[in-house]
Amino acid sequence: MAKATDSKEKTLAAAALLFRRQGFHGTALHDVLAAARSPRGSLYFHFPGGKEQIGEAALDLAGEAVRSKIARAAEASSSAEAFLTGIARAMAADLEQSDFCNGCPIATTALETAAQSEVLAAAARRAFQSWEREIIRGLMRFGAKPDDAAISATAILSQIEGALLLARTYRSIEPLRRAEAAVKLLAKITL
């Protein structure tokens, strides 16, 4: 049984990375199998719903990974400003380390599938909403009022997501540096 779980986890990790890099439609099932080094039979065993089911599970996996990082950043930070700049810096470092190949783990798939697949749109919504909730919690931890934290969380997530898209497109982390400055201002306004 451990081997089957390992095969499923490898498949999901490979799918999440490939969808992040080349999109859902740009990734074929054989690409996922090759990257995961999994046999074809395991794909249909673990994901009888096919590619859409893999996409949903990969988005859930990637969404939870980022949510967890945001929560840890809040816990490890001494101020709202440090918390928010830490998120922007982590995104910039990840993008730069991947030579501008790893965009947002949700956005690439969300942008190309949300209008066609309610399953994938719902998975993307769950991920983004969980990130917003963690940003709200982090801001409230540093003294923000709930309503102010909610408004700021949406602005912060939008700022970072947009900057990540620009940085990937420009092949420069400069947009994320500017986003870092913007979220510092938002932290000051929010508190």
Rosetta constraint file for C-alpha pairs under 8 A:
AtomPair CA 1 CA 5 HARMONIC 6.43 0.50
AtomPair CA 2 CA 6 HARMONIC 6.09 0.50
AtomPair CA 3 CA 7 HARMONIC 6.15 0.50
AtomPair CA 4 CA 8 HARMONIC 6.26 0.50
AtomPair CA 4 CA 42 HARMONIC 7.77 0.50
AtomPair CA 5 CA 9 HARMONIC 6.11 0.50
AtomPair CA 6 CA 10 HARMONIC 6.06 0.50
AtomPair CA 7 CA 11 HARMONIC 6.11 0.50
AtomPair CA 7 CA 36 HARMONIC 7.79 0.50
AtomPair CA 7 CA 38 HARMONIC 6.35 0.50
AtomPair CA 7 CA 42 HARMONIC 7.13 0.50
AtomPair CA 8 CA 12 HARMONIC 6.23 0.50
AtomPair CA 8 CA 42 HARMONIC 7.52 0.50
AtomPair CA 8 CA 43 HARMONIC 7.74 0.50
AtomPair CA 8 CA 46 HARMONIC 6.39 0.50
AtomPair CA 9 CA 13 HARMONIC 6.08 0.50
AtomPair CA 10 CA 14 HARMONIC 6.05 0.50
AtomPair CA 10 CA 36 HARMONIC 5.26 0.50
AtomPair CA 10 CA 38 HARMONIC 7.75 0.50
AtomPair CA 11 CA 15 HARMONIC 6.05 0.50
AtomPair CA 11 CA 32 HARMONIC 6.53 0.50
AtomPair CA 11 CA 33 HARMONIC 6.76 0.50
AtomPair CA 11 CA 35 HARMONIC 7.87 0.50
AtomPair CA 11 CA 36 HARMONIC 5.08 0.50
AtomPair CA 11 CA 38 HARMONIC 6.94 0.50
AtomPair CA 11 CA 43 HARMONIC 7.65 0.50
AtomPair CA 12 CA 16 HARMONIC 5.97 0.50
AtomPair CA 12 CA 54 HARMONIC 6.86 0.50
AtomPair CA 12 CA 57 HARMONIC 6.89 0.50
AtomPair CA 12 CA 58 HARMONIC 5.27 0.50
AtomPair CA 12 CA 61 HARMONIC 7.55 0.50
AtomPair CA 13 CA 17 HARMONIC 6.28 0.50
AtomPair CA 13 CA 36 HARMONIC 7.68 0.50
AtomPair CA 13 CA 58 HARMONIC 6.96 0.50
AtomPair CA 13 CA 61 HARMONIC 7.86 0.50
AtomPair CA 14 CA 18 HARMONIC 6.12 0.50
AtomPair CA 14 CA 32 HARMONIC 5.84 0.50
AtomPair CA 14 CA 35 HARMONIC 5.73 0.50
AtomPair CA 14 CA 36 HARMONIC 5.41 0.50
AtomPair CA 15 CA 19 HARMONIC 5.90 0.50
AtomPair CA 15 CA 32 HARMONIC 5.43 0.50
AtomPair CA 15 CA 54 HARMONIC 7.28 0.50
AtomPair CA 15 CA 55 HARMONIC 7.30 0.50
AtomPair CA 15 CA 58 HARMONIC 6.15 0.50
AtomPair CA 16 CA 20 HARMONIC 6.06 0.50
AtomPair CA 16 CA 55 HARMONIC 7.65 0.50
AtomPair CA 16 CA 58 HARMONIC 4.80 0.50
AtomPair CA 16 CA 59 HARMONIC 6.62 0.50
AtomPair CA 16 CA 61 HARMONIC 7.55 0.50
AtomPair CA 16 CA 62 HARMONIC 6.44 0.50
AtomPair CA 16 CA 105 HARMONIC 7.03 0.50
AtomPair CA 17 CA 21 HARMONIC 6.20 0.50
AtomPair CA 17 CA 102 HARMONIC 7.67 0.50
AtomPair CA 17 CA 105 HARMONIC 7.43 0.50
AtomPair CA 18 CA 22 HARMONIC 5.78 0.50
AtomPair CA 18 CA 23 HARMONIC 6.86 0.50
AtomPair CA 18 CA 24 HARMONIC 7.86 0.50
AtomPair CA 18 CA 27 HARMONIC 6.52 0.50
AtomPair CA 18 CA 32 HARMONIC 7.28 0.50
AtomPair CA 19 CA 23 HARMONIC 4.21 0.50
AtomPair CA 19 CA 24 HARMONIC 4.91 0.50
AtomPair CA 19 CA 26 HARMONIC 7.67 0.50
AtomPair CA 19 CA 27 HARMONIC 6.47 0.50
AtomPair CA 19 CA 105 HARMONIC 7.55 0.50
AtomPair CA 19 CA 108 HARMONIC 7.06 0.50
AtomPair CA 19 CA 109 HARMONIC 6.31 0.50
AtomPair CA 20 CA 102 HARMONIC 5.97 0.50
AtomPair CA 20 CA 103 HARMONIC 6.00 0.50
AtomPair CA 20 CA 104 HARMONIC 6.46 0.50
AtomPair CA 20 CA 105 HARMONIC 4.80 0.50
AtomPair CA 20 CA 106 HARMONIC 6.82 0.50
AtomPair CA 20 CA 107 HARMONIC 7.79 0.50
AtomPair CA 20 CA 108 HARMONIC 5.96 0.50
AtomPair CA 20 CA 109 HARMONIC 7.06 0.50
AtomPair CA 21 CA 101 HARMONIC 5.56 0.50
AtomPair CA 21 CA 102 HARMONIC 5.22 0.50
AtomPair CA 21 CA 103 HARMONIC 6.49 0.50
AtomPair CA 21 CA 108 HARMONIC 7.77 0.50
AtomPair CA 22 CA 26 HARMONIC 5.44 0.50
AtomPair CA 22 CA 27 HARMONIC 6.44 0.50
AtomPair CA 22 CA 108 HARMONIC 7.74 0.50
AtomPair CA 23 CA 27 HARMONIC 6.28 0.50
AtomPair CA 23 CA 108 HARMONIC 5.42 0.50
AtomPair CA 23 CA 109 HARMONIC 5.35 0.50
AtomPair CA 23 CA 112 HARMONIC 7.55 0.50
AtomPair CA 24 CA 55 HARMONIC 7.34 0.50
AtomPair CA 24 CA 108 HARMONIC 7.58 0.50
AtomPair CA 24 CA 109 HARMONIC 5.31 0.50
AtomPair CA 24 CA 112 HARMONIC 7.42 0.50
AtomPair CA 24 CA 113 HARMONIC 7.60 0.50
AtomPair CA 25 CA 112 HARMONIC 7.67 0.50
AtomPair CA 27 CA 31 HARMONIC 6.24 0.50
AtomPair CA 27 CA 32 HARMONIC 7.32 0.50
AtomPair CA 28 CA 32 HARMONIC 6.72 0.50
AtomPair CA 29 CA 33 HARMONIC 6.26 0.50
AtomPair CA 29 CA 51 HARMONIC 6.94 0.50
AtomPair CA 30 CA 34 HARMONIC 5.99 0.50
AtomPair CA 31 CA 35 HARMONIC 6.09 0.50
AtomPair CA 32 CA 36 HARMONIC 6.02 0.50
AtomPair CA 33 CA 37 HARMONIC 5.64 0.50
AtomPair CA 33 CA 38 HARMONIC 5.14 0.50
AtomPair CA 33 CA 39 HARMONIC 6.72 0.50
AtomPair CA 33 CA 40 HARMONIC 6.71 0.50
AtomPair CA 33 CA 43 HARMONIC 7.61 0.50
AtomPair CA 34 CA 38 HARMONIC 6.76 0.50
AtomPair CA 38 CA 42 HARMONIC 6.73 0.50
AtomPair CA 38 CA 43 HARMONIC 7.59 0.50
AtomPair CA 39 CA 43 HARMONIC 7.11 0.50
AtomPair CA 40 CA 44 HARMONIC 6.97 0.50
AtomPair CA 41 CA 45 HARMONIC 6.12 0.50
AtomPair CA 42 CA 46 HARMONIC 5.96 0.50
AtomPair CA 43 CA 47 HARMONIC 5.66 0.50
AtomPair CA 43 CA 48 HARMONIC 7.61 0.50
AtomPair CA 43 CA 50 HARMONIC 7.95 0.50
AtomPair CA 44 CA 48 HARMONIC 4.86 0.50
AtomPair CA 44 CA 49 HARMONIC 7.86 0.50
AtomPair CA 44 CA 50 HARMONIC 6.89 0.50
AtomPair CA 47 CA 51 HARMONIC 7.74 0.50
AtomPair CA 47 CA 53 HARMONIC 6.13 0.50
AtomPair CA 47 CA 54 HARMONIC 6.30 0.50
AtomPair CA 48 CA 53 HARMONIC 7.70 0.50
AtomPair CA 49 CA 53 HARMONIC 5.16 0.50
AtomPair CA 49 CA 54 HARMONIC 7.81 0.50
AtomPair CA 50 CA 54 HARMONIC 6.46 0.50
AtomPair CA 51 CA 55 HARMONIC 6.01 0.50
AtomPair CA 52 CA 56 HARMONIC 6.16 0.50
AtomPair CA 52 CA 119 HARMONIC 7.43 0.50
AtomPair CA 52 CA 120 HARMONIC 7.10 0.50
AtomPair CA 53 CA 57 HARMONIC 6.23 0.50
AtomPair CA 54 CA 58 HARMONIC 5.93 0.50
AtomPair CA 55 CA 59 HARMONIC 6.05 0.50
AtomPair CA 55 CA 120 HARMONIC 6.71 0.50
AtomPair CA 56 CA 60 HARMONIC 6.17 0.50
AtomPair CA 56 CA 119 HARMONIC 6.66 0.50
AtomPair CA 56 CA 120 HARMONIC 5.46 0.50
AtomPair CA 56 CA 123 HARMONIC 5.71 0.50
AtomPair CA 57 CA 61 HARMONIC 6.09 0.50
AtomPair CA 58 CA 62 HARMONIC 6.08 0.50
AtomPair CA 59 CA 63 HARMONIC 5.77 0.50
AtomPair CA 59 CA 105 HARMONIC 7.40 0.50
AtomPair CA 59 CA 106 HARMONIC 6.19 0.50
AtomPair CA 59 CA 120 HARMONIC 7.83 0.50
AtomPair CA 59 CA 123 HARMONIC 6.05 0.50
AtomPair CA 59 CA 124 HARMONIC 6.48 0.50
AtomPair CA 59 CA 127 HARMONIC 7.30 0.50
AtomPair CA 60 CA 64 HARMONIC 6.07 0.50
AtomPair CA 60 CA 123 HARMONIC 6.15 0.50
AtomPair CA 60 CA 124 HARMONIC 7.80 0.50
AtomPair CA 60 CA 126 HARMONIC 7.71 0.50
AtomPair CA 60 CA 127 HARMONIC 6.61 0.50
AtomPair CA 61 CA 65 HARMONIC 6.29 0.50
AtomPair CA 62 CA 66 HARMONIC 6.41 0.50
AtomPair CA 62 CA 105 HARMONIC 5.99 0.50
AtomPair CA 62 CA 106 HARMONIC 7.17 0.50
AtomPair CA 62 CA 127 HARMONIC 7.97 0.50
AtomPair CA 63 CA 67 HARMONIC 6.11 0.50
AtomPair CA 63 CA 105 HARMONIC 7.32 0.50
AtomPair CA 63 CA 106 HARMONIC 6.96 0.50
AtomPair CA 63 CA 124 HARMONIC 7.81 0.50
AtomPair CA 63 CA 126 HARMONIC 7.74 0.50
AtomPair CA 63 CA 127 HARMONIC 4.47 0.50
AtomPair CA 63 CA 128 HARMONIC 7.30 0.50
AtomPair CA 63 CA 130 HARMONIC 7.72 0.50
AtomPair CA 63 CA 131 HARMONIC 7.83 0.50
AtomPair CA 64 CA 68 HARMONIC 6.00 0.50
AtomPair CA 64 CA 127 HARMONIC 6.89 0.50
AtomPair CA 64 CA 130 HARMONIC 7.94 0.50
AtomPair CA 65 CA 69 HARMONIC 6.38 0.50
AtomPair CA 66 CA 70 HARMONIC 6.22 0.50
AtomPair CA 66 CA 131 HARMONIC 7.27 0.50
AtomPair CA 67 CA 71 HARMONIC 6.27 0.50
AtomPair CA 67 CA 127 HARMONIC 7.64 0.50
AtomPair CA 67 CA 130 HARMONIC 6.25 0.50
AtomPair CA 67 CA 131 HARMONIC 5.17 0.50
AtomPair CA 67 CA 134 HARMONIC 6.66 0.50
AtomPair CA 68 CA 72 HARMONIC 6.16 0.50
AtomPair CA 69 CA 73 HARMONIC 6.04 0.50
AtomPair CA 70 CA 74 HARMONIC 6.33 0.50
AtomPair CA 70 CA 87 HARMONIC 6.72 0.50
AtomPair CA 70 CA 131 HARMONIC 7.14 0.50
AtomPair CA 70 CA 134 HARMONIC 6.33 0.50
AtomPair CA 70 CA 135 HARMONIC 7.00 0.50
AtomPair CA 71 CA 75 HARMONIC 6.36 0.50
AtomPair CA 71 CA 134 HARMONIC 5.84 0.50
AtomPair CA 71 CA 135 HARMONIC 7.77 0.50
AtomPair CA 71 CA 138 HARMONIC 7.19 0.50
AtomPair CA 72 CA 76 HARMONIC 6.06 0.50
AtomPair CA 73 CA 77 HARMONIC 6.02 0.50
AtomPair CA 73 CA 83 HARMONIC 5.77 0.50
AtomPair CA 73 CA 86 HARMONIC 6.75 0.50
AtomPair CA 73 CA 87 HARMONIC 7.09 0.50
AtomPair CA 74 CA 80 HARMONIC 7.82 0.50
AtomPair CA 74 CA 83 HARMONIC 5.31 0.50
AtomPair CA 74 CA 135 HARMONIC 7.97 0.50
AtomPair CA 74 CA 138 HARMONIC 5.07 0.50
AtomPair CA 74 CA 141 HARMONIC 7.92 0.50
AtomPair CA 75 CA 138 HARMONIC 7.72 0.50
AtomPair CA 76 CA 83 HARMONIC 7.82 0.50
AtomPair CA 77 CA 82 HARMONIC 5.72 0.50
AtomPair CA 77 CA 83 HARMONIC 5.21 0.50
AtomPair CA 78 CA 82 HARMONIC 6.54 0.50
AtomPair CA 78 CA 83 HARMONIC 7.48 0.50
AtomPair CA 79 CA 83 HARMONIC 6.18 0.50
AtomPair CA 79 CA 142 HARMONIC 6.34 0.50
AtomPair CA 80 CA 84 HARMONIC 6.17 0.50
AtomPair CA 80 CA 138 HARMONIC 7.24 0.50
AtomPair CA 80 CA 139 HARMONIC 5.98 0.50
AtomPair CA 80 CA 142 HARMONIC 5.80 0.50
AtomPair CA 80 CA 187 HARMONIC 5.96 0.50
AtomPair CA 81 CA 85 HARMONIC 6.04 0.50
AtomPair CA 81 CA 183 HARMONIC 7.55 0.50
AtomPair CA 81 CA 184 HARMONIC 5.32 0.50
AtomPair CA 81 CA 187 HARMONIC 5.65 0.50
AtomPair CA 81 CA 188 HARMONIC 7.55 0.50
AtomPair CA 82 CA 86 HARMONIC 5.82 0.50
AtomPair CA 83 CA 87 HARMONIC 6.58 0.50
AtomPair CA 83 CA 138 HARMONIC 7.48 0.50
AtomPair CA 84 CA 88 HARMONIC 6.52 0.50
AtomPair CA 84 CA 180 HARMONIC 7.52 0.50
AtomPair CA 84 CA 183 HARMONIC 6.32 0.50
AtomPair CA 84 CA 184 HARMONIC 6.99 0.50
AtomPair CA 84 CA 187 HARMONIC 7.60 0.50
AtomPair CA 85 CA 89 HARMONIC 5.96 0.50
AtomPair CA 85 CA 180 HARMONIC 5.37 0.50
AtomPair CA 85 CA 181 HARMONIC 7.93 0.50
AtomPair CA 85 CA 183 HARMONIC 6.94 0.50
AtomPair CA 85 CA 184 HARMONIC 6.83 0.50
AtomPair CA 86 CA 90 HARMONIC 6.01 0.50
AtomPair CA 87 CA 91 HARMONIC 6.32 0.50
AtomPair CA 88 CA 92 HARMONIC 6.21 0.50
AtomPair CA 88 CA 160 HARMONIC 6.51 0.50
AtomPair CA 88 CA 176 HARMONIC 6.43 0.50
AtomPair CA 88 CA 177 HARMONIC 7.68 0.50
AtomPair CA 88 CA 179 HARMONIC 7.14 0.50
AtomPair CA 88 CA 180 HARMONIC 5.67 0.50
AtomPair CA 89 CA 93 HARMONIC 6.03 0.50
AtomPair CA 89 CA 176 HARMONIC 7.57 0.50
AtomPair CA 89 CA 177 HARMONIC 7.80 0.50
AtomPair CA 89 CA 180 HARMONIC 7.41 0.50
AtomPair CA 90 CA 94 HARMONIC 6.12 0.50
AtomPair CA 91 CA 95 HARMONIC 6.14 0.50
AtomPair CA 91 CA 164 HARMONIC 7.46 0.50
AtomPair CA 91 CA 176 HARMONIC 7.96 0.50
AtomPair CA 92 CA 96 HARMONIC 6.03 0.50
AtomPair CA 92 CA 164 HARMONIC 7.59 0.50
AtomPair CA 92 CA 173 HARMONIC 5.95 0.50
AtomPair CA 92 CA 176 HARMONIC 6.14 0.50
AtomPair CA 92 CA 177 HARMONIC 7.96 0.50
AtomPair CA 93 CA 97 HARMONIC 5.95 0.50
AtomPair CA 94 CA 98 HARMONIC 6.30 0.50
AtomPair CA 94 CA 102 HARMONIC 7.25 0.50
AtomPair CA 95 CA 99 HARMONIC 6.50 0.50
AtomPair CA 95 CA 100 HARMONIC 4.99 0.50
AtomPair CA 95 CA 101 HARMONIC 6.76 0.50
AtomPair CA 95 CA 102 HARMONIC 5.52 0.50
AtomPair CA 95 CA 103 HARMONIC 6.43 0.50
AtomPair CA 95 CA 168 HARMONIC 7.27 0.50
AtomPair CA 95 CA 173 HARMONIC 7.87 0.50
AtomPair CA 96 CA 100 HARMONIC 5.50 0.50
AtomPair CA 96 CA 172 HARMONIC 7.90 0.50
AtomPair CA 96 CA 173 HARMONIC 7.06 0.50
AtomPair CA 98 CA 102 HARMONIC 5.76 0.50
AtomPair CA 99 CA 171 HARMONIC 7.89 0.50
AtomPair CA 100 CA 167 HARMONIC 7.76 0.50
AtomPair CA 100 CA 168 HARMONIC 5.25 0.50
AtomPair CA 100 CA 171 HARMONIC 5.82 0.50
AtomPair CA 100 CA 172 HARMONIC 7.89 0.50
AtomPair CA 101 CA 168 HARMONIC 7.19 0.50
AtomPair CA 103 CA 107 HARMONIC 7.70 0.50
AtomPair CA 103 CA 108 HARMONIC 7.32 0.50
AtomPair CA 103 CA 164 HARMONIC 6.70 0.50
AtomPair CA 103 CA 165 HARMONIC 6.96 0.50
AtomPair CA 103 CA 168 HARMONIC 6.46 0.50
AtomPair CA 104 CA 108 HARMONIC 6.76 0.50
AtomPair CA 104 CA 161 HARMONIC 7.26 0.50
AtomPair CA 104 CA 164 HARMONIC 6.97 0.50
AtomPair CA 104 CA 165 HARMONIC 7.79 0.50
AtomPair CA 106 CA 110 HARMONIC 6.01 0.50
AtomPair CA 106 CA 124 HARMONIC 6.12 0.50
AtomPair CA 106 CA 127 HARMONIC 7.46 0.50
AtomPair CA 106 CA 128 HARMONIC 8.00 0.50
AtomPair CA 107 CA 111 HARMONIC 5.83 0.50
AtomPair CA 107 CA 124 HARMONIC 7.74 0.50
AtomPair CA 108 CA 112 HARMONIC 6.60 0.50
AtomPair CA 109 CA 113 HARMONIC 5.95 0.50
AtomPair CA 109 CA 114 HARMONIC 7.84 0.50
AtomPair CA 109 CA 120 HARMONIC 7.95 0.50
AtomPair CA 110 CA 114 HARMONIC 5.22 0.50
AtomPair CA 110 CA 120 HARMONIC 7.04 0.50
AtomPair CA 110 CA 121 HARMONIC 6.23 0.50
AtomPair CA 110 CA 124 HARMONIC 5.90 0.50
AtomPair CA 113 CA 117 HARMONIC 5.76 0.50
AtomPair CA 113 CA 120 HARMONIC 6.64 0.50
AtomPair CA 113 CA 121 HARMONIC 6.89 0.50
AtomPair CA 114 CA 118 HARMONIC 6.50 0.50
AtomPair CA 114 CA 120 HARMONIC 6.25 0.50
AtomPair CA 114 CA 121 HARMONIC 4.36 0.50
AtomPair CA 115 CA 121 HARMONIC 7.44 0.50
AtomPair CA 117 CA 121 HARMONIC 6.08 0.50
AtomPair CA 118 CA 122 HARMONIC 5.85 0.50
AtomPair CA 119 CA 123 HARMONIC 6.37 0.50
AtomPair CA 120 CA 124 HARMONIC 6.17 0.50
AtomPair CA 121 CA 125 HARMONIC 6.13 0.50
AtomPair CA 122 CA 126 HARMONIC 6.13 0.50
AtomPair CA 123 CA 127 HARMONIC 6.31 0.50
AtomPair CA 124 CA 128 HARMONIC 6.22 0.50
AtomPair CA 125 CA 129 HARMONIC 5.84 0.50
AtomPair CA 126 CA 130 HARMONIC 6.02 0.50
AtomPair CA 127 CA 131 HARMONIC 6.36 0.50
AtomPair CA 128 CA 132 HARMONIC 6.26 0.50
AtomPair CA 129 CA 133 HARMONIC 6.14 0.50
AtomPair CA 130 CA 134 HARMONIC 6.26 0.50
AtomPair CA 131 CA 135 HARMONIC 6.24 0.50
AtomPair CA 131 CA 157 HARMONIC 7.86 0.50
AtomPair CA 132 CA 136 HARMONIC 6.12 0.50
AtomPair CA 132 CA 150 HARMONIC 7.63 0.50
AtomPair CA 132 CA 153 HARMONIC 5.51 0.50
AtomPair CA 132 CA 154 HARMONIC 6.38 0.50
AtomPair CA 132 CA 157 HARMONIC 6.86 0.50
AtomPair CA 133 CA 137 HARMONIC 6.15 0.50
AtomPair CA 133 CA 150 HARMONIC 7.92 0.50
AtomPair CA 133 CA 153 HARMONIC 7.76 0.50
AtomPair CA 134 CA 138 HARMONIC 6.04 0.50
AtomPair CA 135 CA 139 HARMONIC 6.10 0.50
AtomPair CA 135 CA 149 HARMONIC 7.80 0.50
AtomPair CA 135 CA 153 HARMONIC 5.55 0.50
AtomPair CA 136 CA 140 HARMONIC 6.07 0.50
AtomPair CA 136 CA 146 HARMONIC 7.31 0.50
AtomPair CA 136 CA 149 HARMONIC 5.03 0.50
AtomPair CA 136 CA 150 HARMONIC 5.63 0.50
AtomPair CA 136 CA 152 HARMONIC 7.84 0.50
AtomPair CA 136 CA 153 HARMONIC 5.68 0.50
AtomPair CA 137 CA 141 HARMONIC 6.03 0.50
AtomPair CA 137 CA 149 HARMONIC 7.90 0.50
AtomPair CA 138 CA 142 HARMONIC 6.72 0.50
AtomPair CA 139 CA 143 HARMONIC 6.58 0.50
AtomPair CA 139 CA 144 HARMONIC 5.46 0.50
AtomPair CA 139 CA 149 HARMONIC 5.82 0.50
AtomPair CA 139 CA 187 HARMONIC 7.91 0.50
AtomPair CA 140 CA 144 HARMONIC 4.44 0.50
AtomPair CA 140 CA 145 HARMONIC 6.24 0.50
AtomPair CA 140 CA 146 HARMONIC 6.60 0.50
AtomPair CA 140 CA 149 HARMONIC 6.45 0.50
AtomPair CA 142 CA 191 HARMONIC 7.76 0.50
AtomPair CA 143 CA 191 HARMONIC 6.39 0.50
AtomPair CA 144 CA 148 HARMONIC 6.41 0.50
AtomPair CA 144 CA 149 HARMONIC 5.66 0.50
AtomPair CA 144 CA 190 HARMONIC 6.12 0.50
AtomPair CA 144 CA 191 HARMONIC 5.15 0.50
AtomPair CA 145 CA 149 HARMONIC 5.92 0.50
AtomPair CA 145 CA 191 HARMONIC 7.90 0.50
AtomPair CA 146 CA 150 HARMONIC 6.13 0.50
AtomPair CA 147 CA 151 HARMONIC 6.35 0.50
AtomPair CA 148 CA 152 HARMONIC 6.07 0.50
AtomPair CA 148 CA 190 HARMONIC 5.94 0.50
AtomPair CA 149 CA 153 HARMONIC 5.85 0.50
AtomPair CA 149 CA 190 HARMONIC 6.65 0.50
AtomPair CA 150 CA 154 HARMONIC 6.48 0.50
AtomPair CA 151 CA 155 HARMONIC 6.46 0.50
AtomPair CA 152 CA 156 HARMONIC 5.87 0.50
AtomPair CA 152 CA 186 HARMONIC 6.66 0.50
AtomPair CA 152 CA 187 HARMONIC 7.91 0.50
AtomPair CA 152 CA 190 HARMONIC 6.66 0.50
AtomPair CA 153 CA 157 HARMONIC 5.98 0.50
AtomPair CA 154 CA 158 HARMONIC 5.99 0.50
AtomPair CA 155 CA 159 HARMONIC 5.96 0.50
AtomPair CA 156 CA 160 HARMONIC 6.15 0.50
AtomPair CA 156 CA 183 HARMONIC 6.00 0.50
AtomPair CA 156 CA 186 HARMONIC 7.45 0.50
AtomPair CA 157 CA 161 HARMONIC 5.93 0.50
AtomPair CA 158 CA 162 HARMONIC 5.94 0.50
AtomPair CA 159 CA 163 HARMONIC 6.06 0.50
AtomPair CA 159 CA 179 HARMONIC 6.09 0.50
AtomPair CA 159 CA 182 HARMONIC 7.73 0.50
AtomPair CA 159 CA 183 HARMONIC 7.63 0.50
AtomPair CA 160 CA 164 HARMONIC 5.97 0.50
AtomPair CA 160 CA 176 HARMONIC 6.90 0.50
AtomPair CA 160 CA 179 HARMONIC 6.01 0.50
AtomPair CA 160 CA 180 HARMONIC 7.94 0.50
AtomPair CA 161 CA 165 HARMONIC 6.36 0.50
AtomPair CA 162 CA 166 HARMONIC 6.29 0.50
AtomPair CA 163 CA 167 HARMONIC 5.88 0.50
AtomPair CA 163 CA 175 HARMONIC 5.06 0.50
AtomPair CA 163 CA 176 HARMONIC 5.18 0.50
AtomPair CA 163 CA 178 HARMONIC 7.96 0.50
AtomPair CA 163 CA 179 HARMONIC 6.18 0.50
AtomPair CA 164 CA 168 HARMONIC 6.07 0.50
AtomPair CA 164 CA 175 HARMONIC 7.24 0.50
AtomPair CA 164 CA 176 HARMONIC 6.33 0.50
AtomPair CA 165 CA 169 HARMONIC 6.13 0.50
AtomPair CA 166 CA 170 HARMONIC 5.84 0.50
AtomPair CA 166 CA 175 HARMONIC 6.27 0.50
AtomPair CA 167 CA 171 HARMONIC 5.54 0.50
AtomPair CA 167 CA 172 HARMONIC 5.02 0.50
AtomPair CA 167 CA 173 HARMONIC 5.13 0.50
AtomPair CA 167 CA 174 HARMONIC 6.68 0.50
AtomPair CA 167 CA 175 HARMONIC 5.41 0.50
AtomPair CA 167 CA 176 HARMONIC 6.52 0.50
AtomPair CA 168 CA 172 HARMONIC 6.80 0.50
AtomPair CA 168 CA 173 HARMONIC 7.80 0.50
AtomPair CA 173 CA 177 HARMONIC 6.39 0.50
AtomPair CA 174 CA 178 HARMONIC 6.31 0.50
AtomPair CA 175 CA 179 HARMONIC 6.11 0.50
AtomPair CA 176 CA 180 HARMONIC 6.03 0.50
AtomPair CA 177 CA 181 HARMONIC 6.55 0.50
AtomPair CA 178 CA 182 HARMONIC 6.28 0.50
AtomPair CA 179 CA 183 HARMONIC 6.10 0.50
AtomPair CA 180 CA 184 HARMONIC 6.28 0.50
AtomPair CA 181 CA 185 HARMONIC 6.54 0.50
AtomPair CA 182 CA 186 HARMONIC 6.34 0.50
AtomPair CA 183 CA 187 HARMONIC 6.07 0.50
AtomPair CA 184 CA 188 HARMONIC 6.44 0.50
AtomPair CA 185 CA 189 HARMONIC 6.25 0.50
AtomPair CA 186 CA 190 HARMONIC 5.90 0.50
AtomPair CA 187 CA 191 HARMONIC 6.21 0.50
